[in-house]
């Protein structure tokens, strides 16, 4: 899943995000969602979240759990 729909994302979910400083390079960061920061139901560049370690970025990929 690509992280554009708010309904797919919830606290405790493992995701890849792109931090603001990494937007040019496209480098992603993996972490666990703590808070959802985007209030709309859909965002074309990904829902903005705060990870448990405090980093903020837009979700690019939801990590599938087995």
C-alpha positions in Angstrom: 0.0 0.0 0.0 1.2 3.5 -0.8 0.1 5.5 2.2 -2.1 8.0 0.4 -5.3 7.0 2.2 -5.7 8.0 5.9 -7.9 5.0 6.6 -5.0 2.6 5.9 -2.7 4.2 8.5 -3.0 3.9 12.3 -0.7 4.2 15.4 1.5 1.1 15.8 1.8 0.5 12.0 5.2 0.0 10.5 5.8 2.3 7.5 8.4 3.9 5.3 8.4 7.7 5.2 10.2 10.4 3.4 11.5 13.2 5.7 11.3 16.8 4.4 15.2 16.9 4.2 15.2 13.7 2.1 12.6 14.7 -0.5 15.2 15.5 -3.2 17.2 12.3 -2.7 14.1 10.1 -2.1 15.8 8.4 0.9 13.2 6.7 3.0 13.1 6.1 6.8 11.4 3.1 8.4 9.5 3.4 11.7 6.4 2.9 13.7 3.5 5.4 13.5 2.8 7.4 16.7 0.5 10.2 15.4 -1.3 11.0 12.1 -0.8 14.7 11.2 -2.8 14.9 8.0 -6.5 15.4 8.7 -7.8 14.9 5.2 -8.8 11.4 4.1 -6.5 11.4 1.1 -3.2 13.1 0.2 -1.5 12.7 -3.2 2.0 12.8 -1.7 1.2 10.6 1.3 -0.3 11.1 4.7 2.0 13.0 7.1 2.8 11.1 10.3 5.0 11.4 13.4 7.0 8.2 14.1 7.6 6.9 17.7 11.1 8.4 17.6 9.7 11.9 16.8 10.6 12.1 13.1 7.9 13.6 10.8 7.4 12.7 7.2 5.0 11.5 4.5 4.2 7.8 4.2 5.5 6.3 1.0 4.9 2.6 1.8 3.0 0.6 4.4 5.0 -2.5 5.5 2.9 -5.6 5.2 2.8 -7.8 8.3 2.8 -11.6 7.9 
